[in-house]
Amino acid sequence: MRYLAEPFLLGALKRGRPIEQFLGPSGTRDSLGVSYVEVRPAEGNYEIYLHAALDTEPQTYDLDSLPALFDTDEEDFGLLVATTSDPAAALDAAADRTGAVRERWVTQSMAGDEYRDYVLAGRPARSPDGRPWPTPPSS
């Protein structure tokens, strides 16, 4: 089983372990990319980061090693989209700000496996559960 059930998600965060979710394709026709969201425990809070990476023919499926989709200082580390003091609220904030769904969270670095599956499947328009890829709400 790749995805974490909610009690394990909350437990990982409470133990100081980050979680991630591959969000699928992003960018424009001229600059194709992929995005993923990370919830990271930080000094008693939970920070939610949105990452966007260039979707090239990867030499590795490690999302952290892909070049940034946008040329900004924030993207080197990810774009902080929310901070909460409660792990369940962090999952809600990730859903609200990035389109993440509770059923597809994985432990840190496992989002790269999701990316690998996405590439090997021919970059499908729908996620593994048959739903369209999440789209972050407009600001």
C-alpha positions, 0 to 999 in steps of 0.5 A, a space after each residue: 500500500 503506497 498511500 497513508 491512511 489518515 491516522 498514519 498521516 497525522 502520526 507522521 506529522 506529529 513525529 516530525 516527519 514530512 509528507 508529500 503528494 504528487 499533484 500531476 502536470 502544471 505549467 504552460 504549453 511552452 513550459 511543461 512541468 509537474 507539481 507536488 505539495 509537501 507538509 513539513 513540521 517546523 518549530 511546533 507548526 506545520 508548513 505547506 509548500 507547493 513545488 513546481 518542477 520542469 517536466 523534462 525527460 528525467 534522469 532521475 525521478 527524485 522530484 527535488 533534483 528536477 529543475 524549477 519550473 519558474 525562475 524564482 528564489 521561492 521555487 528553490 525551496 518551494 512556495 510556502 502557501 500556508 502555516 498551521 498549528 495543527 496537523 489536521 488543519 495542515 491537510 485541510 489547508 493543503 487541500 484548499 490551497 493546492 487541490 491535494 486529496 487526503 487519499 493520496 499522501 505518501 511519506 517524504 520522497 515517495 512522491 517521486 515514485 508517483 512521478 515515475 508512474 506518471 511518466 511511464 504511463 505516458 503522462 496521462 490526463 487523469 490520476 491513478 484513481 481516475 479523477 482529473 489531476 488536482 488544480 490549485 484554486 485561483 488566488 
